[in-house]
Amino acid sequence: MVSTFSSCVRRRSRLWLNLVICLLGICYCSMACCQAPSDLPKIETQLSTIELEAPIQKACVGGRGRFLIASLLGRREVVVVDLFKRFVSLTIPLGEDDVELAAGATQLHVVAPDSGLFQTWDLRTGERLLETAWPLRGYVKKIAMGSGNDKQLAACFANSPHPDEASQWATIELPSMDIQHLTIADEPTSKGFQLRASTDGSLFVAWAPQSKPQNRGVILIRQSHAQWLNWPESPNYILLNESGSRLYTEAGVLTLNLIQDQSVGIGTAVACVPSVTGQMFLTRESQDDAGVWKLRSLDRRLALATIRIDVGDPDYVAVTTSKLGQPLILSVEAGYIAT
């Protein structure tokens, strides 16, 4: 079940435990940059739902934030949800239960780790554009690409599927499938790497909260070059803005040299979420109230508006409060937020 919030009218909505996504339609009105925090405009929200046939197993974003692509648990299929129009636009069959997904501006790429099959699909028509052998030797763990870029894909792979196997890295140029292997000095063995890309595809970031040695838990991949970042404590999540110039984490907004960005006027934050496009982002500044977010912009020190997620349903709050504290997808252009 995909749940959406649309502006203007409030309505009550009961969400069951198989909730997989919340979409928040947001209404922008008179966001003056010079207002005091107590006078911030309040953005009204409303919940609606899209039913899916099974829980989401893995997901990615494509079409510059237009499409949410998800493999469904036990279904051997991928659904493409048009977040602008709020409906499932495509269903793509799979030959295997477990796949890795990455999507660009117009295409979806699917890797089946067990069989080593690589497929490319058109996000708008559902046409299969390519089916070939995965070009990297080894077992693919993660792939990623910018949702506004169709030219480069990054991959994390290993010699075997064993979780203790050391990770290897590469970028693949599309559609030529040219490979650039990436070498990182003193690479530790790390479990559970996550991999994300900026919307324009210029920067990839990977992190492993349990990386060893300490302070070496984050990798930046840029222009076929990879480097470790000295991070005192690996973050739970990292999100990138459109151009890859900022890192958004539970510790706030950081520059690429891991310095807190003081220009955005954030004192403390427990969650920061950039818009897929543009300069706006969300912050949640209290662990106690998961339903209150501030809408901000990189070019303004003061917040633009407050978004309060309040559908008046205790069941909804019990089920989704913890989810809303996790990283979200924000599209100011389309007016939604999604977990």
N, C-alpha and C positions, 0 to 999 in steps of 0.2 A: 504494500500500500504506500503510495506516494502522497504526501499531504502538502497542500498549498495554502498559503495565506494571501488573500487579495485585499486591497485597500477599500475604504469607504464604508463597508457594512460589517458589523460584527455578527458572528453567529456561533452558536454552540456546536461543538463537534466532538464526538467520542472517538478516541483512537485506541485500537486494540494493540496487543503486544507484538504483532507482526509489522508494526510501523518501521519503515526503512528510511524515509526521507521526509523532512519538513521543508516546505517552500513558503517563504514569507513575501507576499506582494507588498511593496512599500510605496506610500504616496508622498511625494516631495512637495512641500508647500512652504513658501516664505522662509527659506533657510538663511537668515541673515548672518553674516560672518562676525558681526560685532555684538551679538547678543550675549548677555550674561548666562552662565550655565543654568541658573534657576529659571531663565526665561526661554530655554530651548524649545523649539517646536516639537510637538509630540506626533510621531508617525503612527497612524492607526493601522491595524492588521486584522486579517480575517483568514480563517482556516478553511480549506477545501481539500478534497482527497482524490487521488488516482489509485485505483486498485491494481496491484501486480499479482501474478499467480503464485509467486514463491518469494521467500526472502532473498535479498541481494547477497551474493557471495563476494564479488569484487566489482569495482566501479571506477570510471574515469570520466573526464569532462572533455567535450569536443565543441567545434563550431564557435570558438571564442565565447564559451559559456552558454551556448544555446542548447546543447545536447548533453544529457546525462546518460552514459552507456553503462549497463550493468549486466553481469552474468548472474543467472538465477540458480539458487542452490537446488541440485537434483533435477534440473530441467534440461541441461545440455542446450541452452539457448541464451542469446544476448538480446536484451531489449534496449531500444533507443528511445528515450523520453525527450520529447521536445518541450523544454522548460519555458519557452516563450508562449507556446500555445497550450501547455498543460495537458498533454496526452501522449500515449505511447505511439510513436510514428512508425517504428519498424521492429520486427522480430527476426533475428538472424540465427539460423541453426548452427549448432556446434557438434563436432564429432567426439569431443572428450568432455569429461566433467570439470577438469581443472585447467584454466587458461589464464594467460596474462594479457591485459588490455592496455592500449594507448591510443589516443585519438588526437587528430590535428584539426585544422580548419574545416576540411571537407571529407576526411577519410578516417576509418577505424582500422587499427592493426591488431591482429590477434595472433598470439604465439601459444602453441600447445607444447609444454615442456616435455611431456612423455614421448610424443611422436616426432617432435622436432619440425612440425608443420607451421608455416607462416602464411597468413592470409591478410588481404587488404580489401576492405569493403567501402562503398560509397555511402556516406552518412545520410544523404538525402533520398537516394533511390533504393538502397539496399542491394545494389548490384555488386557482385564479387569481382574485383578488379585484378586480383593477383592471388595465386596459390603456388607456393614454392617451399623448398627446404629452408629452415632457419639457418642463416649464414654463419653463426658462431658455433664453434665446437664447445660442448659442455651443456650444462643444465641451466636454463634461464630462470632467474629468480624474480626479477622485476624489469619492466620496461616503462618508459615515460616519454612524452613529447609535449610541446606547447600546444594548447588548444586553439591557437591562432596561427599555427605553422605546420606545413606539411612536408618539410624538407629534412629534418634531422630527428632521429630517435636515439635515446640513450638506453643502455642495457646493463643490468647487473647479472652476472652469471657465475657458475662455478664448475669444477670438474665433475661433480656428482651432486645429487640432491641432498646429500647428508648435511644436516644443519651446521656442523662444525667445519665444513669445507670453506676454505678462504675465498672471499669474493673477488671477482675480476670485473673490469669495467671496459666498456667500449661505446663508441657512437657509430651510428649507421646512417649514411646519406641515402635519401630516398628521391627518386625510385631506382637509382643505380645500384643500391645495396653495397656501396663501398664502405669498408670497415676501417675505423681508426681505433686501435687498441690503446688503452690508457694505462700508464704506469704511475703508481703512487709510491713514493719512497717509504720504507719502513711500515708497510701496510700490516695492521694487526688482523687477526682472525676475529670477525664480528658476526653476530647473529641478528637476523631480523632487520636488515636494512630496509628503509623506506626510500622512495625515489620520487621526486616531483620536478616539474619544469615551470619556468615562467611562461606566461601566455604567448609571448612572441617567440619562444623557443631558444632564446639567446643564452639561458643559464639553466643548469640542472643542479639540484641539491639532493644529497643523500645523507642519511643519518641513521645511527644505530645506538639506541639508549644504553645498550650493554657492551659497547665497544671497549676493547683493551688495547694498548695501555690507556690510562685515564687522559682526559683532555684531548683525545683524538677521535671524536665521535661524529664529525661532520665533514663531508666532502663537497667541494664546489667543482662543477664541470663546466668549462667555458671555452669555446673555440678549440675543441679537441684537446684541452689541457685540464688535468685534474689535480687538486691540491687538498691537503688536510687543513682544517681550521682548528686552532687551539681554543677549544670551548671548555670552560671549567666544569660544566655539567651538561651532558647531552640533552637537548630538549625533547619533550614528548611529541612535538610536531613542529614542522616548518612549512609555511606557505610563502609563495613568492608573488610580488606584484607583477603587473603586465610586462614591464621592461626588465625585471630581474635586478632592480637596483636596491631593493629592500628585502629583508627577511622578517616575517611576521611569526611570532612565537608566543607562548604563554608568558614570556618575560618581557614582551613589548615589541616595538619596532626597532630593528637593528640594521645598520649599514653592513656592507659586505666584509668589512674588517672587524665586525662584531662589536662595534661601538653603538651604544644606545642613541637613537635618533632623538635629540632634544628639541628639534624644530617643530615636532608635531604636538608638543604640549601635554604629553601623557606623564603623569606622576608614577602611577603603578597600573598594572594590567594583569588580569588572569587569563585573557584570551585576546588575540588580535587577528582579524580576518580581512585581507585585501579584496577589493573588487576585482573581478576577472579582467576588466578593462578600466582605464581611467585612474584617477588619483585617490578615490575615496576608499575608506576602510572602516571596519567596525572594531570597537573595543568593548570588552566587558571588564569592569573594574572592581567587582565584588564577588567573592565566592558565595556570599549569602543569598544573592538575588540573581539567579541564572537567567531570568527573563528580561533584564534591563541591559540594553546595549546603547552605546553612543556612536553616532555616525560622524566620521571625521574625514579630513582631506589632507594630503601631504603638503598642500600650499596654504593651510590655515592652522593657526595654533589653537583656536577655540573650536569646540565641537559644533557641528551643524544642526544636529537634532538628536532626540532620544527615541529609541524604538523599545516599546514595552510589549513583550509577548505575553498576552493574557487573554486566554480564551474562556476563562471562567469554568473550567472543567477539571476537577481534582484528579480524575483518571488520566487526563492528558498531562497534567503537571507531574504526576508520579512516574509516568512512563518516559517522558521526554526531557525532563529537566537535566538529567545527566548527559543526554545526547547533545542538548543545546550548549553545554559547556565544552564540547569537543569542536575541532575545526569545522568550519562551514564553507559553503560556496556562496559568494556574494556577487550578484550581477546588478549593479546600479542601473545599467542600460535597460535591462529587462524588468527590473523591479522585483527581485526575489532573493531569498536566502534559502540555502538547502543544506541539511546535514547529510 
